[in-house]
Amino acid sequence: MRTIAHVEPQDNWTLKVTFSDRDIRTFNMRPLLACDAFAPLADLAEFKRVRNGGYYVEWASGADLSADTLYLDAQP
């Protein structure tokens, strides 16, 4: 199973995600900011407080994304 080795939030509301297999992908969060669950992340400081849970990333607001979502919906 693919896990997240490292996640790095960028200033343009993207996440640079390095997976356990060393694949690096960029996930664009901007479209999700319109959803209630992700709206608090429109604050760049809050967005940058992302935490790596291995199988997911999460924020203090309760928003989260699975490793599979990040992998499948990101750009290599």
C-alpha positions as CSV (number, residue, x, y, z in Angstrom):
1,M,0.0,0.0,0.0
2,R,1.3,3.5,-0.9
3,T,1.9,5.9,1.9
4,I,2.9,9.5,2.2
5,A,6.6,10.0,3.1
6,H,6.5,13.8,3.1
7,V,4.1,16.6,2.3
8,E,5.1,20.1,1.6
9,P,2.4,22.9,1.3
10,Q,3.1,25.5,-1.4
11,D,2.2,29.2,-1.5
12,N,-0.2,28.5,-4.4
13,W,-2.5,26.1,-2.5
14,T,-0.9,23.0,-3.9
15,L,0.7,20.1,-1.9
16,K,4.0,18.6,-3.1
17,V,3.6,15.0,-1.9
18,T,6.4,12.5,-1.8
19,F,5.1,8.9,-1.6
20,S,6.8,5.9,0.0
21,D,7.8,4.6,-3.5
22,R,9.6,8.0,-4.0
23,D,7.0,9.2,-6.6
24,I,6.5,13.0,-6.2
25,R,3.2,14.5,-7.2
26,T,1.6,17.9,-7.0
27,F,-2.0,18.1,-5.7
28,N,-4.0,21.3,-6.4
29,M,-6.2,22.2,-3.4
30,R,-7.8,25.3,-5.0
31,P,-10.9,23.6,-6.4
32,L,-11.7,22.1,-2.9
33,L,-11.6,25.4,-1.1
34,A,-15.2,26.0,-2.3
35,C,-16.4,23.0,-0.3
36,D,-17.4,23.7,3.3
37,A,-15.1,21.1,4.7
38,F,-12.0,22.7,3.1
39,A,-13.1,26.4,3.3
40,P,-10.9,27.2,6.4
41,L,-7.9,26.3,4.3
42,A,-8.5,29.4,2.2
43,D,-6.3,31.0,4.9
44,L,-2.8,30.3,3.6
45,A,-1.4,30.1,7.1
46,E,-4.0,27.4,8.1
47,F,-3.4,25.5,4.8
48,K,0.3,25.4,5.5
49,R,-0.3,23.6,8.9
50,V,-1.0,20.3,7.1
51,R,0.0,17.2,9.0
52,N,1.2,14.0,7.5
53,G,-0.6,10.9,8.9
54,G,1.1,8.4,6.5
55,Y,-2.1,7.2,4.9
56,Y,-3.7,10.7,4.9
57,V,-3.0,14.3,5.4
58,E,-5.1,16.4,7.8
59,W,-5.6,19.9,9.1
60,A,-6.7,21.1,12.6
61,S,-10.0,22.1,11.0
62,G,-10.8,18.4,10.5
63,A,-10.3,18.4,6.8
64,D,-8.4,15.5,5.4
65,L,-7.4,13.7,2.2
66,S,-6.3,10.1,1.8
67,A,-3.0,9.0,0.3
68,D,-5.0,7.4,-2.6
69,T,-6.9,10.6,-3.4
70,L,-3.7,12.6,-3.4
71,Y,-1.9,10.1,-5.6
72,L,-4.8,9.5,-8.1
73,D,-5.8,13.2,-8.5
74,A,-2.4,14.8,-8.5
75,Q,0.0,15.6,-11.3
76,P,3.3,13.8,-11.6
